[in-house]
């Protein structure tokens, strides 16, 4: 029985889940079957280069229904760590007048407004945004929004982190 590089599972084969530097995918590497050896210690949460180590091993496609994700507050929540990826997503549905107060994260965030209107605050700036707008929020920057239109605000918030870590202000 061997322990994988990330030390999360023990299996008869050396089995490792690590993020790939080259393509940001999650590499499931069966080291012995692929015919090479990698030192097991020190690879926890490191990025490997699947072009160098993976020898063309491909992952099966995984499809997740948004409506099957947990709905908390204003959004369905896709927690990347639960699905083996390095990003997380909120699928926001905010009725007119609903808002999210100022907060910040230690990682970058992108907001893609799909429909509706909102007042978005990022740092000291406050702007009206609508369908088709992309809001870029650098790590550590305070931000929040309020749905201001006459219909539901729908936006997709993409986080450069495998889980949600929020500091409310």
Backbone as CSV, one residue per row, in Angstrom:
resi,resn,N_x,N_y,N_z,CA_x,CA_y,CA_z,C_x,C_y,C_z
1,UNK,0.854,-1.178,0.000,0.000,0.000,0.000,0.898,1.238,0.000
2,UNK,0.659,2.151,-0.927,1.429,3.380,-1.024,0.528,4.565,-0.762
3,UNK,1.101,5.638,-0.297,0.346,6.858,-0.062,0.586,7.793,-1.235
4,UNK,-0.470,8.446,-1.715,-0.291,9.343,-2.856,0.503,10.569,-2.432
5,UNK,0.980,11.319,-3.421,1.828,12.478,-3.161,1.131,13.521,-2.304
6,UNK,-0.184,13.667,-2.482,-0.894,14.664,-1.683,-1.269,14.122,-0.307
7,UNK,-0.957,12.862,-0.049,-1.157,12.217,1.249,-2.612,12.166,1.690
8,UNK,-3.529,12.214,0.732,-4.938,12.183,1.082,-5.514,10.770,1.022
9,UNK,-4.925,9.905,0.209,-5.463,8.551,0.083,-4.338,7.541,0.067
10,UNK,-4.648,6.335,0.470,-3.707,5.222,0.353,-4.332,4.210,-0.585
11,UNK,-3.588,3.778,-1.576,-4.082,2.820,-2.557,-2.957,1.870,-2.930
12,UNK,-3.284,0.737,-3.536,-2.236,-0.196,-3.941,-1.265,0.417,-4.953
13,UNK,-1.751,1.327,-5.790,-0.877,2.004,-6.747,-0.605,3.413,-6.254
14,UNK,0.479,4.005,-6.713,0.765,5.387,-6.363,-0.209,6.247,-7.173
15,UNK,-1.065,6.958,-6.487,-2.147,7.708,-7.110,-2.082,9.120,-6.569
16,UNK,-1.958,10.096,-7.425,-1.777,11.459,-6.940,-2.742,12.406,-7.608
17,UNK,-3.309,13.307,-6.829,-4.100,14.409,-7.373,-3.272,15.666,-7.179
18,UNK,-2.877,16.301,-8.269,-2.106,17.545,-8.180,-2.511,18.420,-9.354
19,UNK,-2.429,19.721,-9.188,-2.785,20.622,-10.264,-1.633,20.743,-11.249
20,UNK,-1.981,20.781,-12.525,-0.977,20.844,-13.576,-0.620,22.299,-13.863
21,UNK,0.669,22.615,-13.897,1.142,23.954,-14.230,0.798,24.333,-15.652
22,UNK,0.884,23.381,-16.561,0.735,23.680,-17.979,-0.696,24.031,-18.360
23,UNK,-1.676,23.297,-17.837,-3.047,23.508,-18.302,-4.045,23.729,-17.174
24,UNK,-3.588,23.785,-15.925,-4.416,24.031,-14.753,-5.481,22.955,-14.537
25,UNK,-5.285,21.790,-15.179,-6.222,20.700,-14.935,-5.798,19.949,-13.676
26,UNK,-6.650,19.070,-13.254,-6.306,18.228,-12.117,-5.782,16.920,-12.676
27,UNK,-4.537,16.600,-12.383,-3.926,15.384,-12.919,-4.165,14.232,-11.956
28,UNK,-4.748,13.163,-12.451,-4.858,11.919,-11.699,-3.781,11.033,-12.285
29,UNK,-2.734,10.832,-11.557,-1.590,10.165,-12.147,-1.360,8.807,-11.518
30,UNK,-1.399,7.783,-12.330,-1.088,6.439,-11.885,0.379,6.209,-12.231
31,UNK,1.238,6.580,-11.335,2.657,6.642,-11.636,3.240,5.315,-12.110
32,UNK,2.915,4.227,-11.445,3.514,2.955,-11.848,3.009,2.508,-13.209
33,UNK,1.723,2.703,-13.480,1.186,2.314,-14.777,1.761,3.161,-15.907
34,UNK,2.086,4.400,-15.634,2.619,5.269,-16.682,4.124,5.107,-16.851
35,UNK,4.761,4.341,-15.992,6.148,3.973,-16.199,7.195,4.970,-15.755
36,UNK,6.931,5.751,-14.732,7.966,6.618,-14.198,7.780,6.756,-12.703
37,UNK,8.796,7.198,-12.053,8.763,7.367,-10.605,8.972,8.840,-10.271
38,UNK,8.209,9.320,-9.312,8.359,10.686,-8.802,8.496,10.558,-7.301
39,UNK,9.414,11.299,-6.682,9.486,11.232,-5.217,8.133,11.614,-4.630
40,UNK,7.648,10.841,-3.670,6.314,11.086,-3.126,6.269,12.246,-2.149
41,UNK,7.331,12.483,-1.434,7.323,13.544,-0.419,7.400,14.910,-1.090
42,UNK,6.709,15.894,-0.528,6.860,17.276,-0.960,5.983,17.700,-2.122
43,UNK,5.060,16.863,-2.589,4.230,17.262,-3.707,2.848,17.755,-3.283
44,UNK,2.576,17.837,-1.986,1.280,18.281,-1.513,0.990,19.696,-2.001
45,UNK,-0.161,19.855,-2.650,-0.614,21.155,-3.162,0.381,21.808,-4.107
46,UNK,1.249,21.058,-4.735,2.171,21.607,-5.728,1.581,21.381,-7.108
47,UNK,2.060,22.149,-8.064,1.614,21.974,-9.439,2.649,21.162,-10.198
48,UNK,2.155,20.163,-10.894,3.009,19.331,-11.717,2.759,19.685,-13.170
49,UNK,3.672,19.369,-14.023,3.512,19.606,-15.440,3.071,18.303,-16.086
50,UNK,1.785,18.189,-16.477,1.284,16.916,-17.000,1.902,16.587,-18.344
51,UNK,2.393,17.593,-19.078,3.059,17.288,-20.334,4.377,16.561,-20.065
52,UNK,5.017,16.893,-18.950,6.279,16.260,-18.585,6.065,14.934,-17.863
53,UNK,5.113,14.917,-16.923,4.917,13.746,-16.088,3.752,12.865,-16.532
54,UNK,2.697,13.456,-17.138,1.486,12.714,-17.406,1.518,11.825,-18.624
55,UNK,2.434,12.076,-19.532,2.579,11.252,-20.739,1.249,11.047,-21.451
56,UNK,0.467,12.125,-21.590,-0.759,12.062,-22.358,-1.971,11.487,-21.647
57,UNK,-1.873,11.199,-20.359,-3.017,10.669,-19.614,-4.108,11.726,-19.565
58,UNK,-5.329,11.382,-19.942,-6.425,12.344,-19.960,-7.455,12.015,-18.892
59,UNK,-8.114,13.036,-18.396,-9.162,12.873,-17.396,-10.515,12.761,-18.067
60,UNK,-11.435,11.993,-17.490,-12.785,11.949,-18.052,-13.493,13.279,-17.789
61,UNK,-14.390,13.642,-18.686,-15.162,14.865,-18.517,-16.127,14.687,-17.348
62,UNK,-16.269,15.738,-16.560,-17.193,15.713,-15.432,-18.231,16.807,-15.662
63,UNK,-19.501,16.465,-15.607,-20.570,17.435,-15.814,-21.385,17.530,-14.534
64,UNK,-21.601,18.762,-14.082,-22.331,19.017,-12.841,-23.490,19.952,-13.178
65,UNK,-24.679,19.614,-12.757,-25.843,20.477,-12.977,-25.851,21.601,-11.947
66,UNK,-25.954,22.824,-12.421,-25.970,23.980,-11.518,-27.080,23.862,-10.489
67,UNK,-28.259,23.421,-10.913,-29.385,23.317,-9.991,-29.176,22.251,-8.923
68,UNK,-28.197,21.366,-9.129,-27.876,20.355,-8.134,-26.883,20.835,-7.087
69,UNK,-26.340,22.033,-7.292,-25.391,22.605,-6.326,-26.150,23.206,-5.149
70,UNK,-25.495,23.292,-3.987,-26.148,23.924,-2.828,-26.521,25.373,-3.139
71,UNK,-27.714,25.792,-2.701,-28.151,27.181,-2.862,-28.143,27.828,-1.486
72,UNK,-27.266,28.815,-1.307,-27.142,29.514,-0.028,-27.244,31.012,-0.274
73,UNK,-28.101,31.669,0.445,-28.240,33.115,0.298,-28.816,33.482,-1.057
74,UNK,-27.946,33.997,-1.946,-28.370,34.457,-3.271,-27.859,33.587,-4.403
75,UNK,-27.166,32.482,-4.087,-26.494,31.794,-5.183,-26.326,30.291,-4.998
76,UNK,-26.215,29.614,-6.143,-25.751,28.236,-6.156,-24.232,28.312,-6.006
77,UNK,-23.660,27.411,-5.210,-22.225,27.471,-4.916,-21.503,26.243,-5.443
78,UNK,-20.544,26.483,-6.324,-19.657,25.436,-6.818,-18.333,25.603,-6.079
79,UNK,-18.043,24.694,-5.155,-16.802,24.748,-4.379,-15.783,23.869,-5.097
80,UNK,-14.788,24.483,-5.689,-13.820,23.772,-6.510,-13.167,22.587,-5.829
81,UNK,-12.795,22.739,-4.579,-12.116,21.666,-3.848,-12.964,20.390,-3.818
82,UNK,-14.284,20.532,-3.749,-15.171,19.373,-3.715,-15.224,18.629,-5.053
83,UNK,-14.770,19.307,-6.113,-14.819,18.728,-7.452,-13.425,18.555,-8.054
84,UNK,-12.383,18.788,-7.255,-11.024,18.556,-7.701,-10.443,19.606,-8.617
85,UNK,-10.933,20.850,-8.524,-10.381,21.931,-9.349,-9.970,23.113,-8.478
86,UNK,-9.203,24.027,-9.045,-8.632,25.129,-8.293,-9.440,26.411,-8.265
87,UNK,-10.631,26.436,-8.878,-11.477,27.631,-8.880,-12.833,27.299,-8.287
88,UNK,-13.502,28.323,-7.760,-14.860,28.172,-7.226,-15.758,29.193,-7.911
89,UNK,-17.071,28.935,-7.896,-18.014,29.794,-8.623,-19.288,29.991,-7.800
90,UNK,-19.804,31.230,-7.823,-21.152,31.528,-7.354,-22.000,31.796,-8.598
91,UNK,-23.184,31.195,-8.668,-24.162,31.511,-9.698,-25.237,32.331,-8.999
92,UNK,-25.134,33.653,-9.117,-25.958,34.582,-8.340,-27.290,34.858,-9.024
93,UNK,-28.366,34.840,-8.227,-29.707,35.279,-8.635,-30.199,36.206,-7.540
94,UNK,-30.127,37.510,-7.785,-30.505,38.498,-6.772,-31.712,39.310,-7.255
95,UNK,-32.778,39.265,-6.481,-33.966,40.059,-6.793,-33.649,41.539,-6.606
96,UNK,-34.416,42.427,-7.270,-34.198,43.861,-7.078,-34.197,44.217,-5.596
97,UNK,-33.210,44.990,-5.186,-33.088,45.418,-3.793,-32.189,44.528,-2.949
98,UNK,-31.936,43.301,-3.370,-31.024,42.440,-2.607,-29.581,42.876,-2.835
99,UNK,-28.752,42.633,-1.830,-27.366,43.079,-1.940,-26.423,42.165,-1.163
100,UNK,-25.150,42.342,-1.438,-24.085,41.678,-0.687,-23.191,42.794,-0.153
101,UNK,-23.044,42.837,1.181,-22.276,43.932,1.797,-20.780,43.805,1.480
102,UNK,-20.056,44.861,1.809,-18.618,44.887,1.515,-17.888,43.731,2.190
103,UNK,-16.972,43.169,1.433,-16.145,42.057,1.908,-14.898,41.999,1.029
104,UNK,-14.004,41.079,1.337,-12.814,40.890,0.500,-12.324,39.463,0.635
105,UNK,-11.466,39.088,-0.331,-10.865,37.761,-0.370,-9.367,37.923,-0.614
106,UNK,-8.588,36.905,-0.286,-7.143,36.930,-0.539,-6.806,36.370,-1.914
107,UNK,-7.760,36.373,-2.821,-7.565,35.857,-4.174,-8.413,36.690,-5.138
108,UNK,-8.065,36.648,-6.421,-8.777,37.417,-7.440,-10.185,36.881,-7.657
109,UNK,-11.058,37.770,-8.145,-12.437,37.404,-8.460,-12.843,38.088,-9.754
110,UNK,-13.617,37.390,-10.568,-14.229,37.961,-11.765,-15.731,37.839,-11.617
111,UNK,-16.463,38.897,-11.971,-17.923,38.847,-11.979,-18.371,39.067,-13.417
112,UNK,-19.161,38.132,-13.928,-19.704,38.219,-15.276,-21.204,38.445,-15.153
113,UNK,-21.655,39.646,-15.479,-23.080,39.974,-15.355,-23.801,39.407,-16.579
114,UNK,-24.785,38.539,-16.331,-25.537,37.890,-17.399,-26.805,38.659,-17.757
115,UNK,-27.540,39.115,-16.748,-28.745,39.914,-16.984,-29.080,40.717,-15.736
116,UNK,-29.859,41.771,-15.931,-30.206,42.651,-14.823,-29.195,43.770,-14.680
117,UNK,-29.370,44.559,-13.610,-28.476,45.697,-13.345,-28.096,45.669,-11.875
118,UNK,-26.938,46.270,-11.595,-26.468,46.329,-10.204,-25.581,47.550,-10.031
119,UNK,-25.484,47.985,-8.782,-24.465,48.952,-8.404,-23.362,48.138,-7.760
120,UNK,-22.175,48.232,-8.335,-21.042,47.437,-7.870,-19.988,48.366,-7.267
121,UNK,-19.544,48.036,-6.074,-18.490,48.801,-5.412,-17.240,47.937,-5.365
122,UNK,-16.140,48.496,-5.884,-14.840,47.824,-5.842,-13.831,48.855,-5.355
123,UNK,-13.289,48.633,-4.162,-12.395,49.628,-3.564,-13.164,50.914,-3.336
124,UNK,-12.625,52.038,-3.812,-13.274,53.337,-3.646,-14.208,53.664,-4.812
125,UNK,-14.276,52.800,-5.822,-15.093,53.065,-7.009,-16.469,52.411,-6.899
126,UNK,-17.480,53.127,-7.399,-18.828,52.584,-7.448,-19.363,52.822,-8.857
127,UNK,-19.848,51.737,-9.494,-20.312,51.835,-10.878,-21.599,51.071,-11.069
128,UNK,-22.401,51.529,-12.038,-23.573,50.778,-12.478,-23.094,49.769,-13.509
129,UNK,-23.515,48.510,-13.363,-23.126,47.468,-14.298,-24.371,46.750,-14.800
130,UNK,-24.239,46.122,-15.968,-25.363,45.393,-16.544,-24.892,44.235,-17.391
131,UNK,-25.832,43.590,-18.065,-25.555,42.409,-18.878,-24.381,42.659,-19.822
132,UNK,-23.464,41.708,-19.839,-22.287,41.803,-20.701,-21.072,42.411,-20.039
133,UNK,-21.231,42.993,-18.857,-20.099,43.596,-18.154,-19.321,42.525,-17.391
134,UNK,-18.004,42.710,-17.352,-17.111,41.851,-16.567,-16.399,42.745,-15.571
135,UNK,-16.519,42.433,-14.292,-15.888,43.227,-13.237,-14.682,42.439,-12.728
136,UNK,-13.525,43.082,-12.752,-12.277,42.455,-12.301,-11.974,42.969,-10.896
137,UNK,-11.837,42.047,-9.952,-11.598,42.422,-8.559,-10.283,41.780,-8.100
138,UNK,-9.238,42.599,-7.942,-7.951,42.052,-7.497,-8.025,41.534,-6.053
139,UNK,-7.188,40.580,-5.741,-7.115,40.007,-4.390,-6.948,41.114,-3.354
140,UNK,-7.663,40.974,-2.240,-7.532,41.912,-1.134,-8.337,43.189,-1.267
141,UNK,-9.063,43.380,-2.384,-9.827,44.608,-2.619,-11.247,44.441,-2.076
142,UNK,-11.706,45.433,-1.297,-13.073,45.369,-0.774,-14.061,45.541,-1.927
143,UNK,-15.189,44.810,-1.845,-16.189,44.899,-2.898,-17.551,44.415,-2.385
144,UNK,-18.591,44.816,-3.107,-19.952,44.421,-2.798,-20.844,44.859,-3.938
145,UNK,-22.126,44.483,-3.910,-23.035,44.894,-4.964,-24.467,44.927,-4.443
146,UNK,-25.308,45.662,-5.180,-26.744,45.713,-4.899,-27.478,45.602,-6.223
147,UNK,-28.475,44.711,-6.279,-29.297,44.565,-7.471,-30.210,45.785,-7.566
148,UNK,-30.089,46.552,-8.649,-30.801,47.833,-8.755,-31.818,47.877,-9.876
149,UNK,-31.843,46.885,-10.733,-32.762,46.907,-11.870,-34.172,46.540,-11.470
150,UNK,-35.020,46.382,-12.496,-36.407,46.008,-12.251,-36.643,44.513,-12.455
151,UNK,-35.560,43.763,-12.686,-35.668,42.299,-12.810,-34.494,41.643,-12.095
152,UNK,-34.528,40.341,-11.989,-33.501,39.586,-11.258,-32.116,39.790,-11.876
153,UNK,-31.154,40.072,-11.007,-29.759,40.163,-11.420,-29.202,38.750,-11.463
154,UNK,-28.642,38.372,-12.599,-27.982,37.079,-12.723,-26.537,37.337,-13.108
155,UNK,-25.658,36.808,-12.281,-24.235,36.976,-12.550,-23.491,35.717,-12.137
156,UNK,-22.317,35.542,-12.712,-21.453,34.422,-12.380,-20.197,35.011,-11.764
157,UNK,-19.900,34.630,-10.527,-18.710,35.104,-9.818,-17.692,33.971,-9.808
158,UNK,-16.534,34.215,-10.379,-15.498,33.188,-10.477,-14.353,33.560,-9.545
159,UNK,-13.976,32.636,-8.693,-12.954,32.860,-7.668,-11.708,32.035,-7.967
160,UNK,-10.560,32.659,-7.858,-9.279,31.985,-8.098,-8.824,31.264,-6.833
161,UNK,-9.713,30.414,-6.317,-9.426,29.670,-5.093,-10.336,28.437,-5.065
162,UNK,-9.856,27.322,-4.563,-10.687,26.118,-4.547,-11.789,26.107,-3.496
163,UNK,-11.851,27.119,-2.651,-12.919,27.231,-1.659,-13.162,28.707,-1.369
164,UNK,-14.305,29.009,-0.753,-14.660,30.392,-0.454,-14.112,30.766,0.914
165,UNK,-13.304,31.826,0.939,-12.779,32.364,2.193,-13.055,33.865,2.125
166,UNK,-13.968,34.336,2.977,-14.434,35.721,2.903,-14.203,36.428,4.220
167,UNK,-13.705,37.660,4.121,-13.601,38.551,5.279,-14.666,39.621,5.127
168,UNK,-15.683,39.605,5.983,-16.763,40.584,5.913,-16.318,41.874,6.586
169,UNK,-16.618,42.994,5.954,-16.177,44.309,6.452,-17.336,45.095,7.049
